[in-house]
Amino acid sequence: MSDLLPYLESVAQEIDHMIDRYFVDKVGELNKASAHLLAAGGKRLRPAVVMLAADAVKRGSSTEILPAALALELTHTFTLIHDDIMDDDMLRRGVQTVHTKWDMQTGILAGDVLYARAFEFICMSKANDKAKVRAVSMLAHACADICEGQHMDMSFTHRNDVDEYEYLEMVKKKTGVLYAAAAGIGAVLAGGTVSQVKALYLFGLKTGIAFQIRDDLIDLITLAEKSGKDRASDLREGKQTLIMIKAREKGIDLLKYKRDLTDEEIDGVIKELTDAGVIADVKKVAHDLVEESNKHLSLILPSKERQLLMEIGEFFVTRSY
Amino acid sequence: MSDLLPYLESVAQEIDHMIDRYFVDKVGELNKASAHLLAAGGKRLRPAVVMLAADAVKRGSSTEILPAALALELTHTFTLIHDDIMDDDMLRRGVQTVHTKWDMQTGILAGDVLYARAFEFICMSKANDKAKVRAVSMLAHACADICEGQHMDMSFTHRNDVDEYEYLEMVKKKTGVLYAAAAGIGAVLAGGTVSQVKALYLFGLKTGIAFQIRDDLIDLITLAEKSGKDRASDLREGKQTLIMIKAREKGIDLLKYKRDLTDEEIDGVIKELTDAGVIADVKKVAHDLVEESNKHLSLILPSKERQLLMEIGEFFVTRSY
């Protein structure tokens, strides 16, 4: 993975540069609220997937579709701002969430502004118009799915009988489809064939699901100062994650921890889950998804970019932040 | 105006038919919440503007761009759902608002779903791809402006020194730009020239501002059972409307009514404003805008559709619901 981290770093710099140029230091409270979470960092993984997918289809095309790469980050950030309102989370990317720093009203609008800008930036890419229309449709379809995924996620909180199938369906919509759209949009804007676009879409979908499973693990395991989020917020909110589902299968009821926990108590929960094999089982589901996703890439000609896409999948399920 | 009302009725039927087909009777709570306000009626004025603008540019083209007409109604409805959350309004189109019938979380998501669908439907129109990309950009730009307009509107509530210029700027963004986009998108998808698109855009912008000024009057004057909204909600919420600004210029402070009022008390306020000439002044601003908007239409060849657009402008500032 020696090439991946420098690559991700270079993408992050390009995206940060565009964010500075188009979003930071604008006048007006709403512009500041829209820029707040965008400018607070973030790994810019979805833009990296857009650009790698484009270059995997046609080397060099990624520089022409940078606005679309930014569009995916804008979309992701809009969903975070709205999700934070819905879940009433206080901390994100190490800073106060938008509705906490401003108010609920401004949070809704700040998200809505980024939502609009995402579609504007898709249209600003250098690509043929047919590809742009296809990209707009893919992004719009992903956004509708994300809403459904978030709604499923919230509805799960009132239940203790969610099974692995339902969980994976929710995560597919909540997280998978945006990675799928990232890869698909990169491919389509670069002029990819139908089968190339489909292959990259499915690659994104499966690695995206794996990404979320890892995210759930990180929520539990990583200390707040490293993740920039409240630690174990899923446990506190009684979220139905794959960890909770696999734990239940082994007779461990994580819902009893639906309250504030100390770091020591969380460490105790982790030990219990590790000893019961829950953590290993959850990791295996994520790894299997990445393995499947790599099979889709076999339809793409070998290249440095295809290799980096495979490494991104691996990174998704091994990262600790 | 003998032709306009039957025309609006026929557009409403076409749009209602599409809403039934694509949004009503879908399974799942989120789909029901997304469809709730859409299916509760509404005058479908923005779709009518899309279709008339298209036919004014190229007769017969409106049937090919019906999905874009629906897209404007979806966009309008998404903004209503989010606005109702921000203002915590209970009643809209004669039914409970989405966040009242469900909850704030579902309201945010229901709006976000319609937002996405709007862009999907724009892309589903029969038009060339370049025009579609232009239409997507126009809609996205309008959405960002609407957010800014709503934010300005909310920020005005804490002030009692908003002047007419600021008010008109706010209304331009909050309401004008979506009518502008409606007319502009209709024109661009129908293959209009740059000057035709611009003329229709400006027509929509000015009639849209006039529409909102009339809406503020209706909020005050029309009984709840007719308007389907809470009566005098602007007064109760201390909204800075042109009525309040013109009243202040004449020494009448409407902010003192920032509470629940009986129908008799509201009638008393209306009499006071009428006697002072405030109502007439406000009506004049709206009528002048409609007159200006008609001048833009002189760049379009005379046709039945151009005539109907002029009648829509007139209708906007004379309607009582």
Interface residues (C-beta under 8 A of the other chain):
Chain A: G28 E29 L30 H82 I85 M86 M104 Q105 T106 I108 L109 D112 V113 Y115 A116 R117 A118 F119 E120 I122 C123 N128 D129 K130 K132 V133 V136 S137 L139 A140 H141 C143 A144 C147 E148 Q150 H151 M154 S155
Chain B: G28 E29 L30 H82 I85 M86 M104 Q105 T106 I108 L109 D112 V113 Y115 A116 R117 A118 F119 E120 I122 C123 N128 D129 K130 K132 V133 V136 S137 L139 A140 H141 C143 A144 C147 E148 Q150 H151 M154 S155
